[in-house]
Amino acid sequence: MNFGRGPPVVLNVGGTRYSFSREVLKDFPLRRVSRLHGCLSEQDVLEVCDDYDRERNEYFFDRHSEAFGFIMLYVRHGHLRFVPHMCELSFYNEMIYWGLEGSHLDYCCQRRLDDRMSETCTYYAAEEPRGEPGGCPEGKSRRPPGAEGGKWLERMRRTFEEPTSSVAAQVLATVSILFVIVSMVVLCASTLPEWRAPENRSMEEQSRYTAESVREPSGIIEAICIGWFTAECIVRFIVSKNKCEFVRRPLNIIDLLAITPYYISVLMTVFTGENSQLQRAGVTLRVLRMMRIFWVIKLARHFIGLQTLGLTLKRCYREMVMLLVFICVAMAIFSALSQLLENGLDLGTKNKDYASIPAACWWVIISMTTVGYGDMCPITVPGRILGGICVVSGIVLLALPITFIYHSFVQCYHELKFRSARYSRSLSAEFLN
């Protein structure tokens, strides 16, 4: 098979040879094959393939040849299906080796894979680099100069990013969870009337960061929690590989949104004074303090369920946009019709709740989602018939994208579950050592 011009590069996969030009390697859809383009030495090549013939420029891969043939069909035509009479898990293992994911499969094969993985409780992940957990034993991998420092940074990074990677990571995660819980309890308790009654202070006075409030038990607890979260965020930023990528991560942005308001409030008190007009208003500071509720999302670092939810929403944004489009189109149609039937026509009675289309949109959204607050409802016979159609349409429209979202949720849960199990095996090895 020749995919282009130039010096031929030969892939020998299980005895089947594929030939194409070297230029194709750079943007090849299979990640393992594209890595050959960046190899600078024979050692780098042998980390990607099983053997290499310099004279014939041939790379050998000891993998399933028929499975790779179906994967090459995906490269050519964009459709990936299971090999007939081959175990789904074995084919998925081949996909992982070449750098593909379950999402590349056609939808029918994705459902087969989900069912198979659920039945056998088997999880797969991309092949780990050598020297990491599950790779080569210590002392057998070749480490370049400066690798000890990189290994220490990698260990620190896993300690803060992977709660199950080591005993220290589990202890750190437990302490972080305790700080989040304590901070949330103090935040919720500070809004109780009984909390403010002994001191007879208003909400505006509660929101000020004065010298007296900092010395109170709640102020001391809040300062300790902020100090812990700030130190944790700074250390994670220092040990991160890519600082720009670190700043762009959603969870890190949430950390900044939860930590920054405290320092802004303290600075406002220092520079504007305790009795300034801004302090007396108290609205800005109350909003800033309430932003601490974002700390609850920090628990996503330690619970697979929240991670699965976030990863599912990230991968299913197209389905979510499709769902919103369905709702918006139906809302535009039913709100216009309901306003016409309830208020626009002279049918003897006019429903003031449907005086405008924007007002009718509220009724449509609570009807389509079957919430039904009852604050407004149609009173005419045509309006009630339209209301029934609106409710049934809402059930159907909301159910259409659910299958896609469910499939992605199952796949994300499998991936995160396997990653957690992988680091748990590393933790068990640490206990044995």
C-alpha positions as CSV (number, residue, x, y, z in Angstrom):
1,M,0.0,0.0,0.0
2,N,1.6,3.3,-1.1
3,F,0.1,6.4,0.5
4,G,2.3,9.0,-1.1
5,R,5.6,9.8,-2.9
6,G,9.1,10.0,-1.6
7,P,11.4,7.6,0.2
8,P,9.2,4.7,1.2
9,V,8.6,3.8,4.9
10,V,7.5,0.2,5.5
11,L,5.4,-0.9,8.4
12,N,5.4,-4.6,9.0
13,V,2.5,-5.5,11.3
14,G,2.2,-9.2,12.0
15,G,3.7,-10.1,8.6
16,T,1.6,-7.6,6.6
17,R,3.6,-4.8,5.0
18,Y,2.3,-1.2,4.4
19,S,4.4,1.3,2.5
20,F,4.0,5.0,2.3
21,S,6.1,8.2,2.1
22,R,7.8,9.7,5.2
23,E,5.9,12.9,4.9
24,V,2.7,11.0,5.8
25,L,4.2,10.1,9.2
26,K,3.9,13.6,10.6
27,D,0.2,13.9,10.5
28,F,-0.7,10.2,10.6
29,P,-4.1,9.6,12.4
30,L,-2.5,6.8,14.5
31,R,-0.5,8.3,17.3
32,R,2.0,5.4,17.6
33,V,2.8,5.7,13.9
34,S,3.1,9.5,13.9
35,R,5.6,9.2,16.8
36,L,8.1,7.6,14.3
37,H,8.4,11.0,12.6
38,G,10.0,12.5,15.7
39,C,12.4,9.7,16.4
40,L,16.0,11.0,16.2
41,S,17.9,7.8,17.1
42,E,17.5,4.0,16.8
43,Q,16.8,3.8,20.6
44,D,13.8,6.2,20.1
45,V,12.5,4.0,17.2
46,L,12.7,0.9,19.4
47,E,10.6,2.6,22.0
48,V,7.8,2.8,19.4
49,C,8.1,-0.4,17.5
50,D,9.4,-3.9,18.3
51,D,12.2,-4.0,15.7
52,Y,13.8,-1.9,13.0
53,D,15.6,-2.8,9.7
54,R,17.8,0.2,8.8
55,E,18.7,-1.1,5.3
56,R,15.1,-1.6,4.2
57,N,13.8,1.2,6.4
58,E,11.2,-1.2,7.7
59,Y,9.5,-1.1,11.1
60,F,8.3,-4.3,12.7
61,F,5.2,-4.4,15.0
62,D,4.3,-7.7,16.7
63,R,0.6,-7.0,16.6
64,H,-2.6,-8.5,15.2
65,S,-2.4,-8.0,11.4
66,E,-6.1,-8.4,10.7
67,A,-7.0,-5.9,13.4
68,F,-4.5,-3.4,12.0
69,G,-6.1,-3.9,8.6
70,F,-9.5,-2.8,10.0
71,I,-7.7,0.2,11.7
72,M,-6.2,1.2,8.3
73,L,-9.7,1.1,6.9
74,Y,-10.5,3.7,9.5
75,V,-7.5,5.8,8.4
76,R,-8.7,5.6,4.8
77,H,-12.5,6.0,5.1
78,G,-13.1,7.3,8.6
79,H,-15.2,4.3,9.8
80,L,-13.9,1.9,12.5
81,R,-15.7,-1.4,13.2
82,F,-14.9,-4.6,15.1
83,V,-13.2,-7.4,13.3
84,P,-15.6,-10.3,12.8
85,H,-15.1,-13.3,15.0
86,M,-12.6,-11.3,17.2
87,C,-13.1,-10.5,20.9
88,E,-14.2,-6.9,21.3
89,L,-11.7,-6.4,24.2
90,S,-8.8,-7.8,22.2
91,F,-9.6,-5.4,19.3
92,Y,-10.0,-2.5,21.8
93,N,-6.6,-3.4,23.1
94,E,-5.2,-3.1,19.6
95,M,-6.9,0.3,19.3
96,I,-5.3,1.5,22.5
97,Y,-1.9,0.4,21.3
98,W,-2.1,2.3,18.0
99,G,-3.5,5.4,19.8
100,L,-7.2,5.2,19.2
101,E,-10.1,5.5,21.7
102,G,-13.5,3.9,22.0
103,S,-15.1,7.1,20.7
104,H,-13.5,6.4,17.3
105,L,-15.7,3.3,16.9
106,D,-19.0,3.5,15.1
107,Y,-22.0,3.9,17.4
108,C,-23.1,0.2,17.1
109,C,-19.7,-1.0,18.0
110,Q,-19.4,1.5,20.9
111,R,-22.5,-0.1,22.5
112,R,-21.1,-3.6,22.0
113,L,-17.8,-2.5,23.7
114,D,-19.7,-0.8,26.6
115,D,-21.7,-4.0,27.2
116,R,-18.7,-6.2,27.0
117,M,-16.6,-4.0,29.4
118,S,-19.5,-3.8,31.9
119,E,-19.9,-7.6,31.9
120,T,-16.3,-8.4,32.4
121,C,-15.4,-5.3,34.5
122,T,-12.3,-4.9,32.3
123,Y,-10.7,-1.5,31.8
124,Y,-8.0,-0.4,29.4
125,A,-5.8,2.6,29.1
126,A,-3.1,3.9,26.8
127,E,0.3,2.2,27.1
128,E,2.3,3.8,29.9
129,P,5.8,5.2,29.2
130,R,8.7,3.2,30.4
131,G,9.8,4.1,33.9
132,E,6.2,4.8,35.1
133,P,4.0,2.5,37.2
134,G,3.5,-0.6,35.3
135,G,6.6,-0.1,33.2
136,C,10.1,-1.3,33.5
137,P,11.5,-2.1,37.0
138,E,13.7,0.3,38.7
139,G,17.3,0.1,37.8
140,K,16.6,-1.4,34.3
141,S,15.5,1.8,32.5
142,R,18.0,4.1,31.1
143,R,17.8,7.5,32.7
144,P,19.4,10.6,31.1
145,P,21.3,13.2,33.2
146,G,19.0,15.1,35.4
147,A,16.4,12.4,35.5
148,E,16.4,12.2,39.3
149,G,15.2,15.8,39.6
150,G,12.5,15.1,36.9
151,K,11.5,11.9,38.8
152,W,11.1,13.9,42.0
153,L,8.9,16.5,40.3
154,E,6.9,13.7,38.7
155,R,6.4,12.2,42.1
156,M,5.3,15.5,43.6
157,R,3.0,16.1,40.7
158,R,1.3,12.8,41.2
159,T,1.0,13.3,44.9
160,F,-1.0,16.5,44.3
161,E,-2.9,15.4,41.2
162,E,-3.6,11.7,41.7
163,P,-5.1,10.9,45.2
164,T,-4.5,7.1,44.8
165,S,-0.9,7.3,43.5
166,S,0.8,6.9,47.0
167,V,0.2,7.0,50.7
168,A,1.3,10.6,50.9
169,A,-1.2,11.5,48.1
170,Q,-4.0,9.8,50.0
171,V,-3.1,11.7,53.2
172,L,-3.0,15.0,51.3
173,A,-6.3,14.3,49.6
174,T,-7.9,13.5,53.0
175,V,-6.6,16.7,54.5
176,S,-7.8,18.7,51.5
177,I,-11.3,17.2,51.8
178,L,-11.5,18.0,55.5
179,F,-10.6,21.6,54.8
180,V,-13.3,21.8,52.1
181,I,-15.9,20.3,54.4
182,V,-14.9,22.6,57.3
183,S,-15.0,25.7,55.1
184,M,-18.4,24.8,53.7
185,V,-19.8,24.2,57.2
186,V,-18.5,27.6,58.4
187,L,-19.9,29.3,55.3
188,C,-23.4,27.7,55.8
189,A,-23.4,28.3,59.5
190,S,-22.5,32.0,59.0
191,T,-25.8,32.6,57.2
192,L,-27.9,31.3,60.2
193,P,-29.7,33.9,62.3
194,E,-28.5,32.1,65.5
195,W,-24.9,32.6,64.3
196,R,-25.3,36.4,64.3
197,A,-27.8,36.8,67.1
198,P,-25.3,36.7,70.1
199,E,-23.3,39.5,68.5
200,N,-26.4,41.4,67.2
201,R,-24.8,42.2,63.9
202,S,-26.4,42.7,60.5
203,M,-25.5,41.0,57.3
204,E,-23.5,44.0,56.2
205,E,-21.4,43.9,59.3
206,Q,-20.9,40.2,58.9
207,S,-19.5,40.7,55.4
208,R,-16.7,43.1,56.5
209,Y,-13.2,41.9,57.0
210,T,-12.2,44.0,60.1
211,A,-9.5,43.4,62.6
212,E,-12.1,42.1,65.1
213,S,-13.7,39.7,62.6
214,V,-10.4,38.1,61.7
215,R,-9.7,37.3,65.4
216,E,-13.1,35.6,65.8
217,P,-13.2,31.8,65.5
218,S,-15.0,31.8,62.1
219,G,-12.4,34.3,60.8
220,I,-9.5,32.2,62.1
221,I,-10.9,29.0,60.5
222,E,-11.5,30.8,57.2
223,A,-8.0,32.2,57.2
224,I,-6.5,28.8,57.9
225,C,-8.6,27.2,55.1
226,I,-7.6,29.9,52.7
227,G,-3.9,29.5,53.6
228,W,-4.1,25.8,53.0
229,F,-5.8,26.2,49.6
230,T,-3.4,28.9,48.6
231,A,-0.3,26.8,49.5
232,E,-1.7,23.8,47.7
233,C,-2.4,25.8,44.6
234,I,1.0,27.4,44.6
235,V,2.8,24.0,45.0
236,R,0.8,22.5,42.2
237,F,1.6,25.4,40.0
238,I,5.3,25.0,40.7
239,V,5.5,21.3,40.0
240,S,3.3,21.4,36.9
241,K,4.9,20.6,33.6
242,N,3.2,23.2,31.5
243,K,2.3,26.4,33.4
244,C,0.0,27.8,30.6
245,E,-1.9,24.5,30.5
246,F,-2.1,24.6,34.3
247,V,-3.8,28.0,34.2
248,R,-6.3,26.9,31.6
249,R,-7.6,23.9,33.4
250,P,-11.2,24.3,34.6
251,L,-10.5,23.0,38.2
252,N,-7.5,25.4,38.6
253,I,-9.7,28.3,37.4
254,I,-12.3,27.3,40.0
255,D,-9.5,27.3,42.7
256,L,-8.6,30.8,41.7
257,L,-12.2,31.9,41.8
258,A,-12.6,30.5,45.3
259,I,-9.3,31.9,46.7
260,T,-9.1,35.3,45.1
261,P,-12.3,36.9,46.7
262,Y,-10.8,36.5,50.2
263,Y,-7.6,38.5,49.3
264,I,-9.7,41.0,47.4
265,S,-11.9,41.6,50.4
266,V,-8.9,42.0,52.7
267,L,-7.2,44.4,50.4
268,M,-10.4,46.4,50.1
269,T,-10.5,46.7,53.8
270,V,-6.9,47.7,54.0
271,F,-7.0,50.4,51.3
272,T,-10.5,51.8,51.7
273,G,-10.8,51.5,55.5
274,E,-13.4,49.7,57.6
275,N,-16.0,52.5,57.5
276,S,-15.8,53.3,53.8
277,Q,-19.0,53.6,51.7
278,L,-18.1,50.4,49.9
279,Q,-17.7,48.6,53.1
280,R,-21.0,49.9,54.4
281,A,-22.8,48.7,51.3
282,G,-21.6,45.2,52.0
283,V,-23.1,43.8,48.8
284,T,-19.8,43.4,47.0
285,L,-18.2,41.7,49.9
286,R,-21.1,39.3,50.4
287,V,-20.9,38.3,46.8
288,L,-17.2,37.7,47.1
289,R,-17.6,35.7,50.2
290,M,-20.3,33.6,48.7
291,M,-18.0,32.6,45.9
292,R,-16.3,30.3,48.4
293,I,-19.1,27.8,47.4
294,F,-16.9,26.9,44.4
295,W,-14.7,25.0,46.9
296,V,-17.2,22.2,46.7
297,I,-16.1,21.6,43.1
298,K,-12.6,20.9,44.4
299,L,-13.9,17.6,45.6
300,A,-13.9,16.5,41.9
301,R,-10.1,15.9,42.3
302,H,-10.8,13.1,44.8
303,F,-14.1,11.5,43.5
304,I,-14.4,9.6,40.3
305,G,-18.2,10.4,40.0
306,L,-17.6,14.1,39.8
307,Q,-14.7,13.6,37.4
308,T,-16.9,11.4,35.2
309,L,-19.6,14.1,35.1
310,G,-17.1,16.8,34.1
311,L,-15.4,14.6,31.5
312,T,-18.8,13.6,30.1
313,L,-20.0,17.2,29.7
314,K,-16.7,18.0,28.0
315,R,-17.0,15.2,25.5
316,C,-20.7,15.6,24.9
317,Y,-20.8,19.3,24.3
318,R,-22.2,18.7,20.8
319,E,-25.1,16.6,22.2
320,M,-25.7,19.3,24.9
321,V,-25.8,22.0,22.2
322,M,-28.2,19.8,20.2
323,L,-30.4,19.5,23.3
324,L,-30.4,23.2,23.9
325,V,-31.3,23.8,20.3
326,F,-34.3,21.4,20.6
327,I,-35.5,23.2,23.7
328,C,-35.1,26.7,22.2
329,V,-36.9,25.8,19.0
330,A,-39.8,24.2,20.9
331,M,-39.9,27.1,23.3
332,A,-40.2,29.6,20.5
333,I,-43.0,27.7,18.9
334,F,-45.1,26.9,22.0
335,S,-44.6,30.3,23.6
336,A,-45.9,32.1,20.5
337,L,-48.9,29.7,20.2
338,S,-49.8,29.8,23.9
339,Q,-49.6,33.6,24.0
340,L,-51.9,33.7,20.9
341,L,-54.4,31.2,22.3
342,E,-54.5,32.6,25.9
343,N,-54.2,36.3,25.3
344,G,-54.0,37.3,21.7
345,L,-57.4,36.0,20.5
346,D,-60.8,37.3,21.7
347,L,-62.2,34.1,23.2
348,G,-64.1,35.7,26.0
349,T,-61.4,35.4,28.6
350,K,-57.8,36.7,28.6
351,N,-55.1,35.1,30.7
352,K,-52.9,37.9,32.0
353,D,-50.1,35.5,32.7
354,Y,-49.6,35.1,29.0
355,A,-49.5,38.8,28.2
356,S,-46.3,38.4,26.1
357,I,-44.2,35.8,24.4
358,P,-41.3,36.1,26.9
359,A,-43.7,35.6,29.8
360,A,-45.1,32.5,28.0
361,C,-41.5,31.1,27.6
362,W,-41.3,30.5,31.3
363,W,-44.5,28.4,31.2
364,V,-43.1,26.4,28.2
365,I,-39.7,25.6,29.9
366,I,-41.3,24.4,33.1
367,S,-43.9,22.4,31.1
368,M,-41.3,20.7,28.8
369,T,-39.2,19.7,31.8
370,T,-42.3,18.4,33.6
371,V,-41.6,20.6,36.6
372,G,-45.0,22.4,36.6
373,Y,-44.8,25.0,39.4
374,G,-48.4,25.9,38.9
375,D,-47.7,29.6,39.1
376,M,-49.2,30.0,35.6
377,C,-51.4,27.6,33.5
378,P,-53.7,27.8,30.5
379,I,-57.4,28.4,31.1
380,T,-58.8,28.0,27.6
381,V,-59.5,24.7,26.0
382,P,-57.2,25.2,23.1
383,G,-54.5,26.4,25.5
384,R,-54.8,23.2,27.6
385,I,-54.6,21.1,24.5
386,L,-51.5,22.9,23.5
387,G,-50.1,22.4,27.0
388,G,-50.6,18.7,26.7
389,I,-48.7,18.6,23.4
390,C,-46.0,20.8,24.9
391,V,-45.4,18.3,27.8
392,V,-45.3,15.3,25.6
393,S,-43.0,17.0,23.1
394,G,-40.7,18.0,26.0
395,I,-40.4,14.3,27.1
396,V,-39.6,13.2,23.6
397,L,-37.1,15.9,22.8
398,L,-35.2,15.6,26.1
399,A,-35.0,11.8,25.6
400,L,-33.5,11.9,22.1
401,P,-29.8,12.8,23.0
402,I,-29.8,10.9,26.3
403,T,-28.5,7.7,24.7
404,F,-25.4,9.5,23.3
405,I,-24.7,11.1,26.7
406,Y,-25.2,7.8,28.5
407,H,-22.8,6.0,26.3
408,S,-20.1,8.7,26.8
409,F,-20.7,8.6,30.6
410,V,-20.1,4.9,30.7
411,Q,-16.9,5.2,28.6
412,C,-15.6,8.0,30.7
413,Y,-16.3,6.1,33.9
414,H,-14.4,3.1,32.5
415,E,-11.4,5.2,31.7
416,L,-11.3,7.0,35.0
417,K,-11.9,3.8,36.9
418,F,-9.0,2.0,35.2
419,R,-6.7,5.0,35.9
420,S,-7.6,4.9,39.5
421,A,-7.0,1.1,39.6
422,R,-3.6,1.6,37.9
423,Y,-2.5,4.0,40.6
424,S,-3.9,1.7,43.3
425,R,-1.7,-1.0,42.1
426,S,1.2,1.4,42.3
427,L,0.1,2.1,45.9
428,S,0.0,-1.6,46.7
429,A,3.6,-2.0,45.4
430,E,4.6,0.9,47.6
431,F,3.2,-0.9,50.7
432,L,5.0,-4.1,49.7
433,N,8.3,-2.4,49.3
